[in-house]
Amino acid sequence: MLDLLIPDLLAPPDAPAAMREVRLPHLERWLVRAERERGSARSALESLASAYALQAPVPVAAVSLAGEAQAPAPAEGAWLRADPVHLRVDRDNVTLHDASVLAVEPAEAREIVASLAALFAPDLEFHVAAPDRWYVRVAKEELPHTTPLDELIGRNVFGLLPRSDGRMRWANALTEAQMLLSTHEVNRAREATGRPPINSVWFWGEGTTPHDVTRPYAEVHAEHVFARGLGRLSGAKLHGLPAKLASLDVPATGASTLVVLPQLEQPLRRNDPEAWLAAARRLDDEWFSHLAQAIERFDRVRLVLPAANGSRIATLTPRSKLRWYRRAKPLAHHA
């Protein structure tokens, strides 16, 4: 069995018309022949959490850290993501934009996190895994209740700040971080060159590393750190992401395989329709055009498409090939 998880392929209702009306002939040919069902997952994170039977609140930070190439050792304790974001103030709204619009450089991340670490020591222990992925270790009893970053992009964050019953006041911590960043040398340099400042962090994904993670997949092909973390914690064999479906190796034992295709995530988040369309068409050429061969090799192929109103799951088997008479419909028909 092969599962292809493809987040952000079903464009949201407010996306530009070109994205909502895109035609992907190879994918459309097979969607209409598949057995289709609906799921509740609105994002790749929710889809993966469901597949691995993780209960809310999902410990995104701790799991993602397990999937990072440069994870701290040991990565024990309670963790949060503390990702760099840009808050845009417009009258009564404070709109959040994630790191996809920031293009944070490694040196910038190191300098800012060093300042944040000094500000919040010893309560928060910061760790930079990648320029756009930051983490903090915190006492378990101080973990806040948070809102996932995915749910806030482009939204007003008023009323959605982290909150806790412990000693630490997380809303105040965010204010302190923003005050520090407002005058930081990194942001002065960024603004001098016309780049948006890294004017806040967003704390989210609270929890500790789960134990005895179920193993729905024996092999995981992904660069997505949450997927890689789940694969590592469940004992799956981890691989990088191949360039195309035809290059994907079939496990000798016929074991279940997961592939996460994240190519559309960044263009959607930074509101770049042209890049999104180009990435979608490449997926159609490099991945969906090989679905017939994948059915032969894996026997069953599932296309998992998370969307804002719930996921679409299309299952392809050898019987799907017999439905050649079904006429393809636009991708938007399946949204």
TARA-V933759 format. One record per residue. N is the residue number from 1. RES is the residue in one small letter. SS is DSSP state (h for helix, s for strand, l for the rest). PHI is phi in degrees with one decimal (none if undefined). OMEGA is omega in whole degrees, -180 to 180 (NA if undefined). Layout:
BEGIN
n->N res->RES ss->SS phi->PHI omega->OMEGA
n->N res->RES ss->SS phi->PHI omega->OMEGA
END
This chain:
BEGIN
n->1 res->m ss->l phi->none omega->178
n->2 res->l ss->s phi->-125.6 omega->172
n->3 res->d ss->s phi->-109.8 omega->173
n->4 res->l ss->s phi->-107.1 omega->178
n->5 res->l ss->s phi->-95.8 omega->-172
n->6 res->i ss->l phi->-126.3 omega->179
n->7 res->p ss->l phi->-70.4 omega->172
n->8 res->d ss->l phi->69.3 omega->175
n->9 res->l ss->l phi->-81.6 omega->176
n->10 res->l ss->l phi->-85.2 omega->-174
n->11 res->a ss->l phi->-64.1 omega->179
n->12 res->p ss->l phi->-66.7 omega->-177
n->13 res->p ss->l phi->-58.2 omega->-178
n->14 res->d ss->l phi->-91.8 omega->179
n->15 res->a ss->l phi->-72.0 omega->177
n->16 res->p ss->l phi->-56.5 omega->-176
n->17 res->a ss->h phi->-56.2 omega->-179
n->18 res->a ss->h phi->-60.3 omega->179
n->19 res->m ss->h phi->-75.4 omega->-179
n->20 res->r ss->h phi->-70.7 omega->-176
n->21 res->e ss->l phi->-105.6 omega->-178
n->22 res->v ss->l phi->-59.6 omega->176
n->23 res->r ss->l phi->-112.1 omega->178
n->24 res->l ss->l phi->-123.2 omega->-169
n->25 res->p ss->h phi->-59.3 omega->-178
n->26 res->h ss->h phi->-66.5 omega->179
n->27 res->l ss->h phi->-66.0 omega->-177
n->28 res->e ss->h phi->-60.9 omega->179
n->29 res->r ss->h phi->-59.2 omega->-176
n->30 res->w ss->h phi->-92.5 omega->179
n->31 res->l ss->h phi->-60.0 omega->-177
n->32 res->v ss->l phi->-72.7 omega->180
n->33 res->r ss->l phi->-94.1 omega->-174
n->34 res->a ss->l phi->-85.0 omega->165
n->35 res->e ss->s phi->-83.2 omega->-171
n->36 res->r ss->s phi->-113.9 omega->176
n->37 res->e ss->s phi->-145.8 omega->180
n->38 res->r ss->s phi->-108.4 omega->174
n->39 res->g ss->l phi->-126.9 omega->-177
n->40 res->s ss->l phi->-96.9 omega->-173
n->41 res->a ss->l phi->-67.1 omega->179
n->42 res->r ss->l phi->-101.9 omega->-176
n->43 res->s ss->l phi->-152.6 omega->176
n->44 res->a ss->h phi->-62.4 omega->-180
n->45 res->l ss->h phi->-61.4 omega->-180
n->46 res->e ss->h phi->-66.6 omega->179
n->47 res->s ss->h phi->-64.2 omega->180
n->48 res->l ss->h phi->-68.1 omega->179
n->49 res->a ss->h phi->-59.9 omega->178
n->50 res->s ss->h phi->-66.8 omega->-179
n->51 res->a ss->h phi->-62.3 omega->-178
n->52 res->y ss->l phi->-99.0 omega->174
n->53 res->a ss->l phi->58.1 omega->176
n->54 res->l ss->l phi->-84.9 omega->-179
n->55 res->q ss->l phi->-93.5 omega->177
n->56 res->a ss->l phi->-74.0 omega->-5
n->57 res->p ss->l phi->-75.2 omega->-177
n->58 res->v ss->l phi->-72.0 omega->-178
n->59 res->p ss->l phi->-77.6 omega->-174
n->60 res->v ss->h phi->-58.5 omega->-176
n->61 res->a ss->h phi->-63.4 omega->-177
n->62 res->a ss->h phi->-63.3 omega->179
n->63 res->v ss->h phi->-68.1 omega->180
n->64 res->s ss->h phi->-60.8 omega->180
n->65 res->l ss->h phi->-61.3 omega->177
n->66 res->a ss->h phi->-65.7 omega->179
n->67 res->g ss->h phi->-95.0 omega->-179
n->68 res->e ss->l phi->-78.2 omega->178
n->69 res->a ss->l phi->-68.9 omega->-178
n->70 res->q ss->l phi->-115.2 omega->179
n->71 res->a ss->l phi->-76.5 omega->177
n->72 res->p ss->l phi->-68.1 omega->180
n->73 res->a ss->l phi->-123.4 omega->-5
n->74 res->p ss->l phi->-84.3 omega->179
n->75 res->a ss->l phi->-96.7 omega->-179
n->76 res->e ss->l phi->-88.1 omega->178
n->77 res->g ss->l phi->99.8 omega->-179
n->78 res->a ss->s phi->-99.9 omega->-173
n->79 res->w ss->s phi->-130.5 omega->171
n->80 res->l ss->s phi->-131.9 omega->163
n->81 res->r ss->s phi->-77.9 omega->176
n->82 res->a ss->s phi->-132.6 omega->-169
n->83 res->d ss->s phi->-75.2 omega->177
n->84 res->p ss->s phi->-68.8 omega->180
n->85 res->v ss->s phi->-139.4 omega->174
n->86 res->h ss->s phi->-119.1 omega->176
n->87 res->l ss->s phi->-99.7 omega->-179
n->88 res->r ss->s phi->-106.0 omega->-177
n->89 res->v ss->s phi->-95.3 omega->177
n->90 res->d ss->s phi->-132.2 omega->-179
n->91 res->r ss->l phi->53.2 omega->-175
n->92 res->d ss->l phi->-93.2 omega->-177
n->93 res->n ss->s phi->-108.9 omega->171
n->94 res->v ss->s phi->-124.1 omega->-173
n->95 res->t ss->s phi->-94.2 omega->-177
n->96 res->l ss->s phi->-95.4 omega->174
n->97 res->h ss->s phi->-129.3 omega->-173
n->98 res->d ss->l phi->-85.4 omega->-172
n->99 res->a ss->h phi->-67.4 omega->179
n->100 res->s ss->h phi->-63.9 omega->178
n->101 res->v ss->h phi->-96.7 omega->-173
n->102 res->l ss->l phi->-102.3 omega->-176
n->103 res->a ss->l phi->48.5 omega->-177
n->104 res->v ss->l phi->-68.3 omega->178
n->105 res->e ss->l phi->-88.3 omega->-178
n->106 res->p ss->h phi->-53.3 omega->-179
n->107 res->a ss->h phi->-64.8 omega->178
n->108 res->e ss->h phi->-63.0 omega->179
n->109 res->a ss->h phi->-61.4 omega->-179
n->110 res->r ss->h phi->-63.2 omega->-178
n->111 res->e ss->h phi->-66.6 omega->-179
n->112 res->i ss->h phi->-66.9 omega->-178
n->113 res->v ss->h phi->-66.0 omega->176
n->114 res->a ss->h phi->-61.6 omega->179
n->115 res->s ss->h phi->-68.7 omega->178
n->116 res->l ss->h phi->-65.4 omega->179
n->117 res->a ss->h phi->-61.7 omega->179
n->118 res->a ss->h phi->-66.6 omega->-178
n->119 res->l ss->h phi->-67.4 omega->-172
n->120 res->f ss->h phi->-103.6 omega->178
n->121 res->a ss->l phi->-65.1 omega->0
n->122 res->p ss->l phi->-96.1 omega->-174
n->123 res->d ss->l phi->-69.4 omega->-177
n->124 res->l ss->l phi->-122.3 omega->176
n->125 res->e ss->s phi->-108.3 omega->-175
n->126 res->f ss->s phi->-86.4 omega->176
n->127 res->h ss->s phi->-145.0 omega->177
n->128 res->v ss->s phi->-99.6 omega->177
n->129 res->a ss->s phi->-92.2 omega->178
n->130 res->a ss->s phi->-156.2 omega->-178
n->131 res->p ss->l phi->-53.5 omega->-178
n->132 res->d ss->l phi->-107.9 omega->179
n->133 res->r ss->s phi->-132.9 omega->180
n->134 res->w ss->s phi->-116.9 omega->-177
n->135 res->y ss->s phi->-134.0 omega->171
n->136 res->v ss->s phi->-134.4 omega->171
n->137 res->r ss->s phi->-95.7 omega->-175
n->138 res->v ss->s phi->-145.2 omega->176
n->139 res->a ss->l phi->-59.4 omega->-175
n->140 res->k ss->h phi->-55.5 omega->-177
n->141 res->e ss->h phi->-70.9 omega->180
n->142 res->e ss->h phi->-101.4 omega->180
n->143 res->l ss->l phi->-61.7 omega->179
n->144 res->p ss->l phi->-88.5 omega->168
n->145 res->h ss->s phi->-93.5 omega->-172
n->146 res->t ss->l phi->-129.6 omega->174
n->147 res->t ss->l phi->-109.1 omega->-179
n->148 res->p ss->l phi->-56.8 omega->-179
n->149 res->l ss->h phi->-59.3 omega->-179
n->150 res->d ss->h phi->-54.6 omega->-176
n->151 res->e ss->h phi->-81.4 omega->-172
n->152 res->l ss->l phi->-110.7 omega->-174
n->153 res->i ss->s phi->-61.7 omega->-179
n->154 res->g ss->l phi->80.2 omega->-178
n->155 res->r ss->l phi->-110.1 omega->174
n->156 res->n ss->s phi->-76.5 omega->-176
n->157 res->v ss->l phi->-87.1 omega->-179
n->158 res->f ss->l phi->-57.7 omega->179
n->159 res->g ss->l phi->83.7 omega->-176
n->160 res->l ss->l phi->-119.1 omega->-179
n->161 res->l ss->l phi->-70.5 omega->178
n->162 res->p ss->l phi->-58.3 omega->180
n->163 res->r ss->s phi->-140.2 omega->-176
n->164 res->s ss->l phi->-148.9 omega->175
n->165 res->d ss->l phi->-94.9 omega->-177
n->166 res->g ss->l phi->-87.4 omega->-178
n->167 res->r ss->l phi->-71.9 omega->-173
n->168 res->m ss->l phi->-79.4 omega->178
n->169 res->r ss->l phi->-100.1 omega->-170
n->170 res->w ss->h phi->-71.3 omega->177
n->171 res->a ss->h phi->-63.2 omega->176
n->172 res->n ss->h phi->-65.9 omega->179
n->173 res->a ss->h phi->-61.9 omega->178
n->174 res->l ss->h phi->-63.5 omega->179
n->175 res->t ss->h phi->-61.8 omega->178
n->176 res->e ss->h phi->-62.7 omega->179
n->177 res->a ss->h phi->-62.5 omega->-179
n->178 res->q ss->h phi->-67.2 omega->177
n->179 res->m ss->h phi->-64.2 omega->178
n->180 res->l ss->h phi->-62.7 omega->-175
n->181 res->l ss->h phi->-71.3 omega->-177
n->182 res->s ss->h phi->-64.1 omega->-179
n->183 res->t ss->l phi->-117.9 omega->-176
n->184 res->h ss->l phi->-70.5 omega->-179
n->185 res->e ss->h phi->-58.2 omega->179
n->186 res->v ss->h phi->-59.9 omega->-178
n->187 res->n ss->h phi->-72.9 omega->174
n->188 res->r ss->h phi->-61.1 omega->179
n->189 res->a ss->h phi->-68.0 omega->179
n->190 res->r ss->h phi->-64.2 omega->-178
n->191 res->e ss->h phi->-66.8 omega->179
n->192 res->a ss->h phi->-65.3 omega->179
n->193 res->t ss->l phi->-104.3 omega->175
n->194 res->g ss->l phi->81.2 omega->180
n->195 res->r ss->l phi->-96.1 omega->180
n->196 res->p ss->l phi->-66.2 omega->-179
n->197 res->p ss->l phi->-73.8 omega->170
n->198 res->i ss->l phi->-86.4 omega->-168
n->199 res->n ss->l phi->-101.4 omega->174
n->200 res->s ss->s phi->-165.2 omega->168
n->201 res->v ss->s phi->-120.5 omega->176
n->202 res->w ss->s phi->-124.2 omega->178
n->203 res->f ss->s phi->-85.2 omega->-179
n->204 res->w ss->s phi->-166.8 omega->176
n->205 res->g ss->s phi->73.0 omega->-172
n->206 res->e ss->s phi->-66.5 omega->173
n->207 res->g ss->s phi->149.2 omega->177
n->208 res->t ss->s phi->-111.3 omega->-179
n->209 res->t ss->l phi->-63.8 omega->-180
n->210 res->p ss->l phi->-73.4 omega->177
n->211 res->h ss->l phi->-108.8 omega->179
n->212 res->d ss->l phi->55.0 omega->178
n->213 res->v ss->l phi->-68.8 omega->178
n->214 res->t ss->l phi->-62.5 omega->-176
n->215 res->r ss->l phi->-120.5 omega->177
n->216 res->p ss->l phi->-73.4 omega->-179
n->217 res->y ss->l phi->-128.1 omega->177
n->218 res->a ss->l phi->-82.7 omega->-179
n->219 res->e ss->s phi->-134.7 omega->-179
n->220 res->v ss->s phi->-128.3 omega->176
n->221 res->h ss->s phi->-110.9 omega->-176
n->222 res->a ss->l phi->-168.1 omega->166
n->223 res->e ss->l phi->-105.0 omega->179
n->224 res->h ss->l phi->-63.7 omega->-169
n->225 res->v ss->h phi->-67.7 omega->178
n->226 res->f ss->h phi->-67.5 omega->177
n->227 res->a ss->h phi->-64.9 omega->179
n->228 res->r ss->h phi->-66.5 omega->178
n->229 res->g ss->h phi->-62.7 omega->177
n->230 res->l ss->h phi->-63.1 omega->178
n->231 res->g ss->h phi->-62.0 omega->-180
n->232 res->r ss->h phi->-64.8 omega->-178
n->233 res->l ss->h phi->-67.6 omega->-179
n->234 res->s ss->h phi->-91.0 omega->179
n->235 res->g ss->l phi->85.4 omega->178
n->236 res->a ss->l phi->-76.7 omega->175
n->237 res->k ss->s phi->-86.2 omega->-176
n->238 res->l ss->s phi->-98.9 omega->177
n->239 res->h ss->s phi->-136.8 omega->169
n->240 res->g ss->l phi->-75.6 omega->-178
n->241 res->l ss->l phi->-91.6 omega->178
n->242 res->p ss->l phi->-68.5 omega->-177
n->243 res->a ss->l phi->-71.8 omega->-178
n->244 res->k ss->l phi->-153.9 omega->-176
n->245 res->l ss->h phi->-62.7 omega->-178
n->246 res->a ss->h phi->-63.5 omega->-179
n->247 res->s ss->h phi->-88.7 omega->-177
n->248 res->l ss->l phi->-77.8 omega->180
n->249 res->d ss->l phi->-77.2 omega->175
n->250 res->v ss->l phi->-88.4 omega->178
n->251 res->p ss->l phi->-57.1 omega->-178
n->252 res->a ss->l phi->-60.6 omega->-177
n->253 res->t ss->l phi->-89.5 omega->-176
n->254 res->g ss->l phi->73.2 omega->-177
n->255 res->a ss->l phi->-67.8 omega->-179
n->256 res->s ss->l phi->-67.4 omega->-175
n->257 res->t ss->s phi->-132.0 omega->176
n->258 res->l ss->s phi->-115.9 omega->172
n->259 res->v ss->s phi->-126.7 omega->177
n->260 res->v ss->s phi->-108.6 omega->-178
n->261 res->l ss->l phi->-108.2 omega->-172
n->262 res->p ss->l phi->-97.3 omega->-169
n->263 res->q ss->l phi->-62.5 omega->-176
n->264 res->l ss->l phi->-93.4 omega->-173
n->265 res->e ss->h phi->-63.0 omega->-176
n->266 res->q ss->h phi->-65.3 omega->178
n->267 res->p ss->h phi->-59.0 omega->180
n->268 res->l ss->h phi->-67.2 omega->-176
n->269 res->r ss->h phi->-68.8 omega->179
n->270 res->r ss->l phi->-95.4 omega->175
n->271 res->n ss->l phi->56.7 omega->-179
n->272 res->d ss->l phi->-119.0 omega->-176
n->273 res->p ss->h phi->-57.9 omega->-178
n->274 res->e ss->h phi->-64.1 omega->178
n->275 res->a ss->h phi->-66.6 omega->179
n->276 res->w ss->h phi->-62.4 omega->-180
n->277 res->l ss->h phi->-62.9 omega->179
n->278 res->a ss->h phi->-63.9 omega->180
n->279 res->a ss->h phi->-66.7 omega->179
n->280 res->a ss->h phi->-62.9 omega->-180
n->281 res->r ss->h phi->-69.4 omega->175
n->282 res->r ss->h phi->-65.3 omega->176
n->283 res->l ss->h phi->-59.9 omega->-180
n->284 res->d ss->h phi->-63.8 omega->-179
n->285 res->d ss->h phi->-75.0 omega->-171
n->286 res->e ss->h phi->-93.5 omega->-177
n->287 res->w ss->l phi->-120.7 omega->-172
n->288 res->f ss->h phi->-72.9 omega->178
n->289 res->s ss->h phi->-69.4 omega->-178
n->290 res->h ss->h phi->-106.2 omega->-176
n->291 res->l ss->h phi->-66.1 omega->179
n->292 res->a ss->h phi->-60.6 omega->178
n->293 res->q ss->h phi->-66.6 omega->180
n->294 res->a ss->h phi->-64.3 omega->177
n->295 res->i ss->h phi->-62.6 omega->178
n->296 res->e ss->h phi->-65.4 omega->-175
n->297 res->r ss->h phi->-80.1 omega->-174
n->298 res->f ss->h phi->-106.4 omega->180
n->299 res->d ss->l phi->74.9 omega->177
n->300 res->r ss->s phi->-135.3 omega->179
n->301 res->v ss->s phi->-125.8 omega->176
n->302 res->r ss->s phi->-112.2 omega->174
n->303 res->l ss->s phi->-102.2 omega->-177
n->304 res->v ss->s phi->-109.4 omega->-175
n->305 res->l ss->s phi->-119.1 omega->177
n->306 res->p ss->l phi->-65.2 omega->179
n->307 res->a ss->l phi->-150.7 omega->-176
n->308 res->a ss->l phi->-59.4 omega->180
n->309 res->n ss->l phi->-105.9 omega->178
n->310 res->g ss->l phi->109.9 omega->-175
n->311 res->s ss->l phi->-81.2 omega->170
n->312 res->r ss->s phi->-110.2 omega->-179
n->313 res->i ss->s phi->-122.5 omega->-179
n->314 res->a ss->s phi->-112.6 omega->-178
n->315 res->t ss->s phi->-105.9 omega->-180
n->316 res->l ss->s phi->-111.1 omega->177
n->317 res->t ss->s phi->-134.6 omega->176
n->318 res->p ss->h phi->-53.4 omega->178
n->319 res->r ss->h phi->-64.0 omega->180
n->320 res->s ss->h phi->-61.6 omega->-179
n->321 res->k ss->h phi->-66.7 omega->-179
n->322 res->l ss->h phi->-78.3 omega->-178
n->323 res->r ss->h phi->-94.8 omega->-177
n->324 res->w ss->l phi->-63.2 omega->-176
n->325 res->y ss->l phi->-77.6 omega->180
n->326 res->r ss->l phi->-75.2 omega->-177
n->327 res->r ss->l phi->-80.1 omega->179
n->328 res->a ss->l phi->-63.6 omega->177
n->329 res->k ss->l phi->-120.7 omega->-179
n->330 res->p ss->l phi->-55.9 omega->179
n->331 res->l ss->h phi->-54.7 omega->-179
n->332 res->a ss->h phi->-60.8 omega->178
n->333 res->h ss->h phi->-62.1 omega->-176
n->334 res->h ss->h phi->-91.5 omega->-176
n->335 res->a ss->l phi->-76.1 omega->NA
END
